[in-house]
Amino acid sequence: MEITTDIEGGNGDVQYCYGDEAGITIRPDPGAVAQQWFHARVQTDSKSPHRIVIANAGSAPTRTRSRYRACASYDGSRWFRVRTTYDGRELVITHAPRARFVHYAYFAYYSEARRARLQRQVRRVPWAKIERIGESVRGRPIDVLTFGEDDADLHLWLVARQHSGEAMAEWLAEGFVGRLLDDDDETVRAVLSKAAVHVVPCANPDGAAMGHQRANAAGVDPNRAWSDPEDAPEIAAIRAAMDGTGVDLFLDVHGDERDPYCFLAGCEGNPSYSSRIRLLESVFEESLCTTNPDFQDEFGYDRDEPGEGDLRTASNWVGERYDCLSYTLEMPFKDNANAPDDRRGWSPERSAHLGHDVLSAMAEALPMLR
């Protein structure tokens, strides 16, 4: 068996590789923002079960590892879960591969090649365009995909993968964009007749390529840089683009390491939070509960007290600046406890399906936005 983390999105220092067992340690993000993402590729001719031992998994909060199973893929597109144990110190992946090459990751990795393929699809349709609005710390493009007319009355924004290890966010964005490419969809036509939809599928491309969990290449957490993006050019670019269009609805898409549910977090802690915004939140959330079987509103984060919203974060900052419906959408790293899938857990396919249904919730709220 041979193991390497010298791959796109790779993370893990190989400590040993003997027979059918290898040991790696997770490299923390620069600035020690997080230490949870791993991604490695194994090459083996053996059909026997092999073990990947992550020796420093105990550096993460125990609750994030509880009932967790690692993701695996032979082709980088179809992912499944494999046997994973955790004793409070080491995370051990045990798997008998059916192919010579297999990837193991904290969650299903979303690659630059897949992102480029989605953009090629967007370029083929006349009601969409792609604009480079800025660059990352290391010069990677920050792209916004826009559907509809620039002079639309309303502007809806979806930003994904500020935290690069939360790859489910970009899988959701793919499902969302995929629906917007279908002009036979009545909901798409209804939304685009009144609004322009702007999508940033990956707000932290450096972190994604470098195998970070949260930080950009400068060691900054992008979702703590909205009030002061000096060291987060990715966020500065998105803010400037938003100022150019205005924002009437904003959705910031993430993954949660601890809670095995899909849920929303609002901006009730903002100084300008009002009964109007609360009503819009209710309409959006109830629509998503009705439309998508994986979404629920019973479990989630505790609501902020008035005036305690963190304006460094995207949803709070955008909600306050534009007085608009502004939500954070969280998905699990593990599985949806309300609808478990023993083979795949929470998966790219379920993320994309949720992205498809997010547009229906936007359509439901659209007449009430302004």
N, C-alpha and C positions, 0 to 999 in steps of 0.2 A: 504494500500500500504506500502511495505517495500522497502528501497533502501540501497544498499551497494556499496562501491568502493573497498572493500577488496577482490579483484579479480586480476587475472593476467592482467597487463597493466592498472590497475585501477588508476584513479586520480580524486579527488574531496573530500573535507571535507564536510560531511553532516551537515548542519546547523539546519534543521528541517524537519519533515515529518508528516503532518497532513492531514488526509483524503486522497484526491486524488492529493495533492500537496507536493512537496519536494523542498528544497533549498540546493544547494551545492556551494562551492567555489573551484576554481581550485588551486591546489598547484603549485607554480612555481618550475621549475627545480632547483636543487642545483646549487648555483652560479647565480641564477636568469637569466639563459640563455634565457629562454622562459617561457610563462605562457598561453598556449593555449590548450594543450591536455586534454581531459576528457574522462572517460570511467566508466560507472556505470551499475549495474544490478538492475532491479526493479522486485519485486514479488508482484502480485496483483490478487485478485479474482474479481475485479470490471471490468466491460466492459465499464464504463464511461470514457470519456477523462480525462487523468491526465496531470499535469503540472510539469515539471522539470525546476526550475529557477536557472540559473547560475549567481550568484549575482555579481561576479567580472569580467565578460566577457569584460567590458570596459577597462580593463588593456591592452588588445591587440589593435593594430592599427585598427581603424574603418574599413579600407578597407578590412581587412581579414574577417570581419563579414558580410559585405554587400552581400546580396543575398545568404547567406549561409544557408544550411539546414543540420541538424544533421543526422547521420546514425543510423539505428536501425536493430536489428536482433533477431530472436527467437532461432536460433541454432548456432550462431557464424560463419556460413558459408555463408548463403544467407543474404545479406544486402540490405536495401532500405532506402529511405529518408523520413523524417517526418517533419511536419509543425514546423517551427522555426521562431521566430521573435526576432528582436534586436532593442533596443531603444537608443543605444549609451552607455548604462550602463549594462543592464541585457539581457542575452540571454535566451529565454523561449522556451522550447520544449513542444508541445502539441500533445498528441497521445492517441488514444483508442486502447489498445493492444488486440490481438486476442488469446493470450496464457498467461499462468500464469507467465512465466518468459520472460523478454525482456531486451536486452542490448542496451544502447545508447552510442555513441562514436563520437569523433571528425571526425574520419574516420573509415572505416571497419577494425577492429583489426585483425592482423595476429598472430596466437597463436604458442606457442612452440610445441604443439601437431601436428599442421599442418606442421610445419617445419620438425619434426621428420618423419612424414608420407612421405614427399617428399624425404627425405634422404633414407628411406627404398626403395623407387622406384629406386633411383640412384644406390644403392648397388646391385640391381638385374641385371644390364647390364654390359657386359664385357668391354665396351669401356669407362667406367667412374670409378672414385674412389673418396673417401672423405678423406681428410687429416686434422687433427687438427693442425693448425699452431700456436696456442697460446691460451691465455685465457683473458677474460675480467677482469676488476678491481675486480669483485666479483667471479671470477673463472669459469664463464660460457665459454663453448668452442667457439673459433673462427674457423669455419670450411671453407675450400675451396673445392668446387666441381669441379673436373677437368675432362674434356671430351677430348679424343684423347691421343696422345702419348707425353711423357715427352720430347722426343728429336725432336719434331716438329720444322719446320723452323720458324714458327710464333707463338706468344702467345697473345691471346686476353683475356682481363680481364673485368669483370663486377662486380661492388661492389654496394650493395644496403643497404639502411636503416642505413646509418651513423647517420642520424637524426631519432631516433626511432619512433617518432610520425608520421613520413611520411611513414605510413604502405603500401601505394600504391606501394612503391618501392619494397617491398618483394612480393607483388602480381605480379608485373611485372617479378621479378626474377623467380617466379614459372612458369609463362608462357614461359619464355625463356628456363628454364631447361626442362620443359615438351616437348618442341620441340626437344631439343637435345637428349631426350630419344628415339626418333623415328628414327630408322636406315633405314626406308623405305622412309624417306624424302630426296629428292635429294639435297636440300640445305644443310642439315646436313651433308650428305656424302661429298659434295664438300668442305665444310669448314673444316671438320675433316681430309680430305686427305692432307691438307696443314698446318693446325694450331691446336694447343691445346687451348681449351677454359676453362678459370678459372672463377668460380662464387663464390662470397661471398654473400649469400642471406641476411644475417643480420650482419652488422658490429658493431652493438651496442645492443647486447642481454640484457645487464643489463638495459639500458634505456627502452627497449621494455617491459620487465617484470615489471619494477618499475613505469611505467606510465609517463615517461618523454617525452617531446616534442623533445628535441635535445640532452641534456647532457648525458654523461655516468655517472657511479656511483660516479666518482670523481668530478663531476660538470664541466667537460670539454666538449666543443663542438668538437666532433671528426673531423669535417670538417674544423676546424681551428687549427689542431694539426699535419698536415703532415710534416711541416718543423721542428717540435720539439715535438715528441710524448712521452715525458717523463711521462706525466700523462694520456696518452691514450695508454695503452698496446695493445688495439685492433688494432690501426693504426700501431704501431711498428711491430706487427706480420704480417700485410698485406704487409707493406713495405719490410720486410725481405723476404717474400715469392716472391714478385715481383722481388727483386734483384736476387733470385735464378733462375728465368725463363727469365727475361727480359720482356719488354712490347712493343708490336707493335700496339695495339689499346686498349684504355681504355674508359669505360663508367661508370660514377658515377651517380646513379639513386636517384632522390629526388622527393619531392612534394612541390608545391608552394601554400602558403595560399592566395595570393592576385589575381594572374592572372588566369582566367578561360580557359587556353589553355595548350596544350602539346607543348613543344619547347626545343631546345638545346641551350646551352651556351658553347662557345669555349674558347680557351686559347690565344686569339689574343693579350693579354696584356703581354705575356711572353717575356723575352729578346731574346729567340732563335726562336720565331715565324717566319715562312717563307712562301714563296709562295707554297712550296710543301705541307705544312700542310693545307694551305688555300684550295688547290685543293682537298685534301682528305676530308676536312670538307664538301665541296660542293657536292662531290660524295655521301657521307654518308647521308647528309641531304636531298638531292634530291631523293635518293632512298627511304628514310623513308616517305617522302611526297607522293610518288607514291604508296607505298605499303600499308600504313595504313591510313584509312580515318579520324582518330582522330588527326593525327599529322599535324602541319602547321609550316610555317616559316615566317609568317608576324608579329606576336607578340612575344615578349620575352624581355630579359634584354638588356639594352644598351650595345654596345660593349665597352670593355676596350680600353683605349688609349695605345699606345705602351709603354711598361715598367711599366704599372700600374696593371698588373696581381697580384693577391693575392696568393703568393706561399705557404701560410698556407693551402690552399684548395686543395682537391684531384686532380681535373682535371688539375689545373695549375701546381702543384708540379710534378705529373706524366708526363705531357706533356713536362715539362722542363727537367726532369731527363733523360727521354728515347727518347726525340726528336720524339714523336709519335703522331698519331691522338688521341686526348684526349678531351672528351666531358662530360659535365653535362647534363643529361636529366631530365627535370622537367615535372610533371603532376599536374593537379589541385586538390585541396581539394573539390571544389564545383562541377562544371560541365564543360563540354566543350562547350563554348559559340557558337562554330560553329556547334555543333550537340547535342543540349540539350536532355536529357532523364529525363522527369518529375518524373518518379518513382525512379530511382536509381542514377541520377546524374553521376558524375565520379565514377566508380565502380571497384570492384576487377576484374570483368570479362573483362572490357575494359582495365584495367591495364595489365592483363595477355595477352590479344590479342596484345597489343602494344609490350609486351615482345617477343611474337612469331615473330612479324614482324621485331624486331630489328636484328634478326639473318640474315634476308634477306639483310638489309643494310650493315651489316658486310661482307657478302659474296660479295656484289657489290664492296666494297672498298678493299677487300683482295688482288687482284693482284697488287695493287698500293702501298701497305704499305711499302715495302722496295725495 
